[in-house]
Amino acid sequence: MNASQDSTSVAGSASGSTSGSVTAGAAARGPLAPAAPVPPLAPLPRPARDDFDAALSRGAYMPLTQFGVIDVAGDDAATFLHSQLTNDTQHLDAASARLAGYCTAKGRLLASFLTWRDGDIIRLLVAQDVQAAVQKRLSMFVLRAKAKLADASGTLAAVGFAGDVRDALSTVFDALPDGVHVKVDGPHGSLIRVPDAAGRLRYLWVGPKADVEARLPALDAKLTRATAAVWDWLDIRAGEPRITQRVVEQFVPQMVNYDVLGGVNFRKGCYPGQEIVARSQYRGTIKRRTALANVAGEPETVLPGTELFHADDAAQPCGMVVNAAAAPDGGVDMLVEMKLAALEAGTVRLGSADGPELTFLPLPYALPADA
């Protein structure tokens, strides 16, 4: 294992950038860059208020074009991914889904996934703007393993559901998953229960694109079709980060609470960056975490990768925006990775020492007391 970065530097600044308020994307960063660089995803426009209301008080579905899908097939698919990702894929059963990360040798996240089995295939749901680069990089390490990676984004569709949606989903699936990250399969694809957000149930349906799209019109009688930006906001309110191109290689998994969310298995074997990730966990060097916040602004001005500044030390950044999405009551809700000391007291501002002030909100889960 190449562990060239010690635990002290892991606990230090997530950014490493001292100029500009937005960290450049990773399209040109070494082996992660695909042959034809994909630009970072453009911010989604602010949803209509009715879209939020449908998810919060009635029921809504959202076609999710901000994701890509990688299928990994072959006799060694599970073993290969087990050696590459932060979570256990060898014991991933047919009724479960799991979060997982993909790190550099220095423990920095290149991608975050939701993983599950579909027959003999292991499926990886990933941010669309890093999908091609991550697939290319993973493919470099297949070597003699009997595993083949394929871009399934063109043949599959992903749809998110939030709110009072169980009756509508029962017209598509004979049974519904009853716990978070429980999965059921049916003739029209897989249905996964994902963490609740804003007190509302959420489900993810991934299936053959033509089949899914043919069945969506029938749901319109029961549910409101909402923009994908509502799903981004719900993910943020669930406290679940997503690694997109603007923040590639910025965070060790614990910095974005992946250990709390079950995205890291500390008992599994070696994977890229495993020494750094384990050292941070067991030597008490986790000095940064991800929090939930709101700030004045619009999605096009509050971007992932934007640095944060604390009033007590305005000369250097104290953190960075991980994800951002328009909030129903105004401004932008964000997941922000920060020094724990900066969260304890004082004012934190976006982009510069005199930028808009952040208002912090409670996460829907507890962080470790010894963090």
N, C-alpha and C positions, 0 to 999 in steps of 0.2 A: 504494500500500500504506500503510495506516495503522499506522505503527510508533511508537506513543506511549510505549513502554516501552523504556528503554535497556538495554544489556547488563549493566550493573551490577545493576539491579534484577532482571533475569532470574536472575542468579546468587545472589540473596538468598533470603530465606525463602520456602518454597513455600506456607506457610499464610497468613500475614498475619493470623492470629487469635491473640489473646492471652488470651481468656477461654474456659473450658470445655475439656474434653479431646477432644470430638468436634466436628469442623467440620460445620455444618449442610449439608444437601443442597442441590442447585441447583434444586429444583422451582420456586422463586419468583424465580429470577435472570433478570430481563429476558426477552430474546427466546427463551431456551432453554426457558422454561416452556410446556408444552402447555396447551390450554384447560382440561383437567381434570388437575391435577397428579397424577403417579404417585408414590406413596411409595417410598422406597428399598427395595430388596429386603431381606426379612427374612433374618437369618442362617440357614443351613441347619443342622439338628441334627447332632450328632456321629454319624458313621456307625458301624455295628457293625464290630468288628474283622475279621470275615470279609469285609466289603466291601473293606477295604484289602488283605487277604491275597489276595483273588481277583485284584485288579489287579496285585499285586506278584509273585505266585507262580504264578498260573494264567492266567486271562483273564476279563475283565469287560466288560460294556457298561452304559452309563449314559444314560438319556433326559435331555436337557439343557434343562430348562424355564427356566433362568436367562438364556437368550438370546432375542433377537428377530431378525427378518430383514427387511431393507429391500431390495426389488427396484427397480432403476433401469433403465427401458426407453426405447427411442427412438433415433433416428439419432445424436443428440448425447450419449447417455448417458456414453460414455467420456470425451469432451471436457469435458463438464460436471463430472464427478467429478474429472478431472485438475486442474481449476481450483480445486477445493475441498479436496482431501485432500493429505496429506503424501507420498503415494507415487504412482507412475506408474500410471495406469489406461489410458492410450492404448495402451500396449504390453503390456497384460495378455493373455496368450494362453490358449487353451482348456485347456492342460495344467498351469496353475500357479495358485497362490493367493498372496496377499500381505497382509501386515499394512499398515494405514494408520491415520493419525490425522486427526481433524477439530479444528481449532484456532480460537480467537478471534483477533481482530486483534492481540492482545497475545501470541500464541503459546501460549496455555494450552489444554490438551486438553479438548474437550467430549465426545469419544467416541473409542474405539479400535475398529477393525474388523478382521475377516478378510474379504478381498475375493476374488471369483473370478467367472468368466464361466459362465453357464448358457445356452448358445445365444446369443441376442442380448441377454440380460439380464445386467447386472452385479449380483451379489448381495453384500450387506453383512451379516455376522453381527456383532451388537452386543449389549451388555448390555441385558436386557429393560427395566430401569427407566429407561434414557435413550432408548430406541428412538423413542417417540412424539415427544418433544421435539426430538431430532436430525432426524428426518424432517421435522418441521414447519419447522425452521430451514433445512435444505437446500432445501426446496421454495420458500422465499422468494427464493432466488437463481437459480432456473431461468430466470426472465424469458422471453426469446424462444428459448431453447434447446429443441430437440426432445428433451425428456427428461421422463419422468414417474416419480415415486416412489410406491411402493405398499407397504403393510404386508403382508408375506407370512407373518407369524408364524402366522396361523390355518390356513394351508394346507400348511405345511411342518413337518417334524419334524427335530430335530437329535439325534443319538446319538453319544456318545463311546465309543471302544473302547481298552482298555489291556491290555498283557500278551501272552500267547500267543493271539492272536486271528486269525491269518492264515487258518487252515483254516476257521474259522467264516465269515469275511468272503468267502472264496472261494465259498461257497454263494450269495452275493448278487451279487458282482461277478466278471466273467470275468478281470479283471486287477487287481492291487493296485499302488498308487503305491509307487515304490521309493526316493524321496528326500523330505526335508522340504519341505513346501508344494508337492509334486507332486500333481496331481489327475487322477482318472480318472472318466469318466461311464459310466453304464449305464442300463438301463431303469428302475431303481429309485432314481435320483438320482445325486449326486456323492459320491465318497469322496476325502478329502484326508488325506495324512499330515501330522501336526502334530509339533512337536518332542517328542523322547523326554523322559520324566520318570522320575526314580528308576531309570534304566537300563532302562525298559520302553518298547516301541513304543506309539505312540498314533495313532489314526485318528479322523476326524470324518466321519460319514455324514449328509448332508442330502438329504432327498427328500420327495416328496408324503406328507403325514401319513398318509392312509389306507393307502397302500402300505407305508410303513415299519412302521406299527403292526401290519399284518397279518403281516409277516415276523419280527417280534421273537420270538414264541413259539417258532418253530423254532430260534432260537439258544439257547434255555434248556437244550437238551440238551448244548451244548458250552461255554457261558459262564455266568457268574454275573451276574445283574442286580443292579447296585449303585446306591446313591444318587448323585445329582448332586453331592453335597458331595465325593465322592472326586475327581471331575473338577476341581473348584475347587482341591483340594489338589495335584493333579498339575500344573495350570497354574502354581501357585506354585513347585513344585519344578522346573519347566522354566524358571523365571525370567521368565515372560511375563505382564506386567501387563494388567489389564483396567480400563478407566475405567467406574466405576459412579457413581450419582448422588451418593453421599457425597463423592466426590473430584473432581467436575466443576470445571474451571477452576483446578485447583491446580498443574498441572505442565506445563512445557515438555517436548516429547517426549524430549529427552536426559535429563531428570531421571528418567524411568522406563525408560531404556536402549533407547528405541525406535530410536535410530540404530544401536546394536549389533545389534539384532534384525532389521534390514532394513526397518523401518517408515517410514523417511524417505529420500526420494530427493533428494539435494542438487544434482542437475543438472537437475531439472525446472523448469518455469515457476512463475510466481507462484501462491500460494494464501493464504488468510487466515493471518496470522502468519508468513509465510515469511521476512520480513526478520529478525524476532527469532530464529527458529530457526537461520537461517544465521549470523547474527552470533554467537550463542552457540557455534556449531561452529568458526568460523574465527578468532575472536578469543581463544580459549582461556578463555572465561568460564564453563565448565561446572564449577561448584563443588559440585554436588549429584548424587548417583546413587542408584540403587535397589539394595538389598542384600537377602539372604535371612536370616531370623531366626526363632527360636522363642521363645515366651514362655509362662509359666504362665497358665492361664485357659481359658475356654470360648468357643465362637463368638459367643454372645450378649453377651459382655462385651468382646471384642476386635474392634472395628469399624473398617472403613476410615474414614479421616478423623481417627482418634485421633492426638493429637500425641505426640511423643517428646521426652525431656529428657535432656541430658547432665550428668554430675556436675560438670563444670568450669564450667558456665554454666546453672544450674538456673532462672534467672529467665525464660528464653525458650526456646521449642521449637527443637530442632535437626532435626526431621524429622516425618514423618507416615506412618501405615499406608496403603498403597495397596490391598492385598488381604489377606485373612486367611481361613484355613480350619483346621478341626480336623486335628491331626496324629495318625498312627497310634500313636505311642509316648507320647502325652500332650501336653497343652498345645495351642497354636495356632501353626502356621507362618504366616509373613507375608512379603510383599514390602514393604519399608519404604524410603521416599525420605528421604535424609539429606544433611546437609553432609558432604563428604568428610573434613573435618578431624575430625568427631565419630566417624567410623569408624576412625580410625587408632589411638586409644587411649582408655582410660577406660570408664566404665560408662554405658550408655544404658538409660533406663527408660520404661515405657509409661504415658502419661496424666498423670503428674506426676513431680516430682523424687524422690518416695518410692514410686513405683509399682513393679510387678514388673520385674525386670531381663531384658533381652534377651540371648539367646545367639545369636551370629552363626554362620551356616553358609555353606559355599562355594557360590557360584552355579555353574551348569553351563556357563558361558561366561566368557570373560575380558573385562574392561573395558579400554578404551584406556589405554595406559600414561601418556599425557599428559593424562588426565582430571584 
